[in-house]
Amino acid sequence: MSHHQAAAKMSALFMRQVSPRFFSAPVNRTAHVSTTMLRPAFWVRNLSGLAPEEKKESSDVKQSNKAIVSSYWGISPSTVTNQDGSAWKWNCFRPWETYEADISIDVKKHHNPVKFMDKFAYWTVQALKVPTTLFFQRRHMCHAMLLETVAAVPGMVGGMLLHFKSLRKFEHSGGWIKALLEEAENERMHLMTFLEVAQPQWFERAIVFAVQGVFFNAYFVAYLASPKLAHRIVGYLEEEAVISYTEFLKDLDNGTMENVPAPAIAIDYWRLPADSTLRDVVVVIRADEAHHRDLNHYASDIQCQGHELKDAPAPIGYH
């Protein structure tokens, strides 16, 4: 066989393989079947997409909203129910993470700055307060969403650094890792609640990006340099949060803001009555902020007295 004849046969074979897929000219059923039978297996694997049966199965899965679980790992989604037996609808938190907020707080409680470190922390917070007050004025919902994106940072940073310290020094943390991460998670749930009531606009999201980026790095460095200063700053930040939510409640009470029904996520998270309103939500959030205030001032006091956090057991579940 000459080289020209071999090349011609190879060309003809190649065209029979690809013509049914890449050319739109109609072919009869017999020819299509024959070319399909002649097609090697690797063409089927590399050139074809999902089979019709696979596409149908994928569509059915999406419609039924069921997760595809690989039995190889032996992991399957747990079925969680309410006390009445109904299905639990939240994946971001579970029934055993819910609680009834302790609202018996001292709203006017304040740590009087006496030492230089305390004064530095206090006036740092006051300086940060000025631009936010000027920008948001009485727009409490927008102010609250920005506040919560910042307030959720310190607990995560502190818990992370204490976690690494515990690993480096082969020592316990006294429960403070869990306490600080619990604080960060609680602050995040505040944000998730407010998002159900109002959606931030694009420029508010841009502010969050900028503020969170700057604040995370600044607080990270501050905690490395002086944990007691970092906790004192957060204590004063939480004092301002309590004041801010008190003003929020005043405007809800005088009718400046509409007291809309409480979102479902808040009712389940704080175990509120079904007929609760936004005012009830702000009351429990303010209580949370007061507990965070007390926790961080307490953490700073421990270290100002020359002790480490691990020397004093952390108040786990202080909500």
C-alpha positions in Angstrom: 0.0 0.0 0.0 1.4 3.4 -1.0 1.7 6.3 1.4 -1.0 8.2 -0.5 -3.5 5.3 -0.1 -2.7 5.0 3.6 -3.2 8.8 4.1 -6.5 8.7 2.2 -7.8 5.8 4.4 -6.8 7.6 7.6 -8.5 10.8 6.4 -11.7 8.9 5.6 -11.7 7.2 9.0 -11.2 10.5 10.7 -14.0 12.2 8.9 -16.4 9.3 9.8 -15.5 9.9 13.4 -16.1 13.6 13.6 -18.7 14.3 10.9 -21.7 13.4 13.0 -20.7 15.8 15.8 -19.2 18.9 13.9 -21.2 19.0 10.7 -24.9 20.0 10.6 -25.8 18.3 7.4 -28.6 15.7 8.1 -27.5 12.1 8.0 -29.7 9.0 7.8 -30.2 6.9 11.0 -28.3 3.9 9.6 -25.2 5.9 8.8 -25.3 7.5 12.2 -25.5 4.2 14.0 -22.7 2.7 12.0 -20.4 5.7 12.7 -21.3 5.5 16.4 -20.4 1.8 16.5 -17.1 2.5 14.9 -16.3 5.4 17.3 -13.5 4.5 19.8 -14.3 4.7 23.6 -11.9 7.6 24.2 -13.9 9.8 21.7 -17.0 9.2 23.8 -15.3 10.2 27.1 -13.5 13.2 25.8 -15.9 14.8 23.3 -19.3 14.2 24.9 -20.9 16.1 27.8 -23.4 14.7 30.3 -25.5 11.9 29.0 -29.2 12.6 28.9 -29.9 10.4 31.9 -27.2 12.2 33.9 -28.6 15.6 32.9 -32.1 14.5 34.0 -30.7 13.2 37.3 -28.8 16.5 37.9 -32.0 18.4 37.2 -34.0 16.3 39.6 -31.5 16.8 42.3 -31.6 20.6 41.9 -35.4 20.5 41.9 -35.6 18.4 45.0 -33.0 20.6 46.7 -31.2 17.5 48.1 -27.4 17.5 48.6 -25.4 14.9 46.7 -23.4 12.9 49.3 -20.6 10.6 48.5 -21.0 7.4 50.5 -17.2 7.0 50.3 -16.7 9.5 53.1 -19.5 8.2 55.3 -20.8 11.7 55.9 -24.5 12.7 55.5 -26.4 15.8 56.5 -27.9 15.5 60.0 -31.6 15.9 60.4 -32.4 18.6 62.9 -35.9 19.3 64.3 -37.5 21.8 66.6 -38.9 20.8 69.9 -42.3 20.4 68.3 -40.9 18.0 65.7 -40.9 20.4 62.7 -37.9 20.7 60.5 -35.2 23.1 61.5 -34.8 25.6 58.7 -31.5 27.3 59.6 -28.1 26.0 58.5 -26.1 28.9 60.0 -27.0 28.0 63.6 -28.6 25.0 65.4 -31.3 24.8 68.1 -28.7 24.1 70.8 -26.9 27.4 69.9 -30.0 29.5 70.6 -30.7 31.2 73.9 -32.9 33.7 75.8 -30.9 36.9 76.2 -30.3 38.3 79.6 -31.6 41.9 79.2 -31.1 42.9 82.9 -28.1 45.0 82.0 -26.7 48.4 83.2 -26.9 50.5 80.1 -24.8 53.3 81.7 -22.0 51.1 82.9 -18.7 52.7 82.1 -15.0 52.0 82.7 -13.5 55.2 83.9 -10.1 55.7 82.1 -7.5 56.5 84.7 -4.2 55.0 83.5 -2.5 56.2 80.3 -3.4 53.0 78.5 -7.1 53.3 79.4 -7.1 57.0 78.2 -5.4 56.0 75.0 -8.0 53.3 74.3 -10.9 55.6 75.2 -9.8 58.5 73.0 -9.0 56.2 70.2 -12.6 54.9 70.2 -13.9 58.5 70.5 -11.9 59.5 67.5 -13.2 56.6 65.5 -16.7 57.5 66.6 -16.7 61.0 65.0 -16.7 60.1 61.3 -19.3 57.3 61.7 -21.7 59.7 63.6 -21.3 62.3 60.9 -21.9 59.9 58.1 -24.8 57.9 59.4 -26.6 60.6 61.5 -29.9 58.9 62.6 -29.8 56.1 60.0 -29.6 53.5 62.7 -30.1 50.4 60.5 -27.1 51.3 58.2 -25.0 52.3 61.3 -25.9 49.0 63.0 -24.8 46.9 60.0 -21.5 48.7 59.7 -21.0 48.4 63.5 -21.6 44.6 63.4 -19.2 44.0 60.6 -16.5 45.7 62.7 -17.6 44.2 66.1 -17.3 40.7 64.8 -13.6 41.1 64.1 -11.9 41.4 67.6 -13.3 38.1 68.9 -12.1 36.2 65.9 -8.6 37.8 66.0 -8.2 37.4 69.7 -9.5 33.8 69.6 -7.2 33.0 66.7 -4.1 34.4 68.4 -4.8 32.7 71.7 -5.3 29.5 69.8 -1.8 29.7 68.2 -0.4 30.7 71.6 -1.9 27.6 73.2 -0.3 25.5 70.4 3.1 27.1 70.8 3.3 26.9 74.5 1.5 23.6 75.0 -0.9 25.1 77.5 -4.6 25.5 78.0 -6.4 28.8 77.3 -8.7 28.8 80.3 -11.7 28.7 77.9 -10.9 32.1 76.4 -10.5 30.9 72.9 -14.1 29.6 72.9 -15.4 32.7 74.7 -13.9 35.0 72.1 -15.0 32.9 69.1 -18.5 32.8 70.7 -18.5 36.6 70.8 -17.5 36.8 67.2 -20.2 34.4 66.1 -22.8 36.3 68.2 -21.8 39.6 66.5 -22.1 37.9 63.1 -25.6 36.7 63.9 -26.5 40.3 64.7 -25.5 41.2 61.2 -27.4 38.3 59.7 -30.5 39.5 61.5 -30.3 43.1 60.3 -29.7 41.9 56.7 -33.2 40.3 56.9 -34.7 43.8 57.6 -32.6 45.9 55.2 -30.1 45.3 52.5 -27.0 47.5 52.4 -26.4 49.7 49.4 -23.3 49.4 47.2 -21.5 52.3 48.9 -22.2 50.9 52.3 -20.7 47.6 51.2 -17.6 49.5 49.9 -17.2 51.2 53.3 -17.4 47.8 55.0 -14.6 46.4 52.7 -12.4 49.4 53.5 -13.1 49.6 57.3 -12.9 45.9 57.9 -9.6 45.6 56.0 -8.0 48.5 58.0 -9.5 47.5 61.3 -8.6 43.8 61.1 -4.9 44.5 60.5 -4.8 47.3 63.1 -6.4 45.2 65.7 -4.2 42.2 64.8 -1.1 44.3 65.4 -2.6 45.8 68.6 -3.3 42.4 70.1 0.2 41.2 69.3 1.6 44.2 71.0 -0.7 44.4 74.0 -3.7 42.1 74.5 -4.8 44.2 77.5 -4.9 47.3 75.4 -6.8 45.5 72.6 -9.4 44.2 75.0 -9.8 47.7 76.6 -10.4 49.2 73.1 -13.1 46.6 72.5 -14.7 47.3 75.8 -15.0 51.0 74.9 -16.3 50.1 71.4 -19.0 48.0 73.0 -19.9 50.8 75.3 -20.5 52.9 72.2 -22.5 50.1 70.7 -24.8 50.1 73.8 -25.3 53.9 73.4 -26.0 53.5 69.7 -28.7 50.8 70.2 -30.2 52.9 73.0 -30.6 55.8 70.5 -32.0 53.2 68.1 -34.7 52.3 70.6 -35.6 55.9 71.2 -36.4 56.4 67.6 -38.4 53.2 67.5 -40.4 54.4 70.5 -41.1 57.9 69.2 -42.2 56.7 65.8 -39.2 58.1 63.8 -38.5 54.5 62.6 -41.2 51.9 61.8 -41.3 49.1 64.3 -41.6 46.2 61.8 -42.2 42.6 62.8 -39.0 40.8 63.9 -37.4 38.6 61.2 -37.8 34.8 61.6 -34.1 34.3 62.1 -34.1 36.6 65.2 -37.2 34.8 66.7 -35.5 31.5 66.5 -32.0 32.6 67.5 -33.1 34.5 70.7 -36.2 32.3 71.3 -38.4 35.3 71.0 -42.2 35.2 71.0 -43.7 34.8 67.5 -45.3 38.3 67.6 -42.0 40.0 68.4 -41.0 43.3 66.7 -37.8 45.0 65.6 -37.8 46.7 69.0 -37.6 43.4 70.8 -34.7 42.4 68.6 -32.8 45.6 69.3 -33.3 45.1 73.0 -31.7 41.7 73.0 -28.9 42.8 70.7 -28.1 45.7 73.0 -28.0 43.2 75.9 -25.5 41.1 73.9 -23.3 44.2 73.3 -23.4 45.0 77.1 -22.2 41.5 77.9 -19.4 41.8 75.3 -18.5 45.2 76.9 -18.2 43.6 80.4 -16.3 40.6 79.1 -13.6 42.6 77.3 -13.1 45.1 80.2 -12.9 42.1 82.5 -10.2 40.5 80.2 -8.2 43.7 80.2 -8.5 44.0 84.0 -7.1 40.5 84.5 -4.0 41.4 82.5 -3.6 44.8 84.0 -3.3 43.0 87.4 -0.3 41.1 86.1 -2.1 37.8 85.3 -2.7 35.9 82.0 -6.2 35.2 80.7 -5.7 31.5 81.3 -5.4 32.2 85.0 -9.0 33.2 85.2 -11.7 30.9 83.7 -13.6 32.5 80.9 -17.3 33.1 81.2 -18.5 30.6 78.6 -22.1 30.9 77.5 -22.3 34.4 79.1 -25.2 35.3 76.8 
